[in-house]
């Protein structure tokens, strides 16, 4: 049996805090595998967040999933990684398909691990973009879920598919919340200053505000 925990969560951008994760892990029997999806782990600013890595170091049956598509910015080469204790990795190797990644993707992923300057720039840009979008969304009186990722979950107060199509016509692509069972919410990636301003301008026009 396997339990999946998306932390930080997609699409809300929220986290399960350390106390809650610790309490949960203490109740898990040894024959259960817990998988932590930590695709957005790098963006977390909350000090009460914990990675699943500590449980692996304790010898627990835990697998961490991470990607190089987010902060590393190499989504085009389609590569990620899994972290677990040797015994679990051995089982995974027995069933994994051969040639799942190419040499270019592997080289790019390894290089990204050493690129601290890029990481700092991305985190700084994301932090500033988040502040800007929070401020503008408050002006528009649109509720949003405070995020620990590089996207924001926003209540647009109407059918998200309708908003999606209207934004698309203005050259802005977002993720409609209907995909997640939240029909009035949209998920918006925090982009460059230009992209963030373009989104706000587009949503202003759609909502006939300002």
C-alpha positions, 0 to 999 in steps of 0.5 A: 500500500502507498500513501501520496502526500503532495507537499507543497500542495498543487493546486492550492500552494499550501503546506502540511506543517511539520507537526502534522506530518510528524504526527501522521508518520508516527501512525504509519505501519512499516508495511506502508510506503509514504510518497512525498511529492515535493515538486515545489519544495524549493519555493517554500518560505514557511519555517514550519515546513519539513521535507520527507528527507528526515524520515528517509534518514531514519530508515522509514519507507519513504520516497521523495519525488522532485522535479527539475521542471520548476526552479531549475527551469528545464521542463523541456528535457523532462527529468526528475528524481526520486529519493529513498533508502537503498532497499526501496530504490532496488525494488524500483529499479526492477520495474522501471522502464529502460532509457527513461531519460537521455544523456542531455537531460541528465547533464542538464539536471546535474549542472542545475544542482550547482547553479546557485546563482540561478536558484537565487534569481528565481526565488527572488523574482518569485518572491517579488512577483508574489508580493505584486500579485497579492497587492493587485488581487486585493485591489480587485477584491479577489480572494487568493490562497497564500502560497508557498509555491510559484503559483497562486490559487485565486477565486474569480467568483465565476466559472473558471472555464469561462475565465480561462477562455477569456484570458486565452483570447488575451494571450494569457494561459492559466489553469482552470480550477474545474480540473481540481473540483474547484469551479470558481478558482484558477491557478496562475503561475507567478511569472516575470514582471511583464507577465504578471502585469499582463495577467492583472491587466487582462483580469481587470478588463474581464472583470470591468474593473479600473 
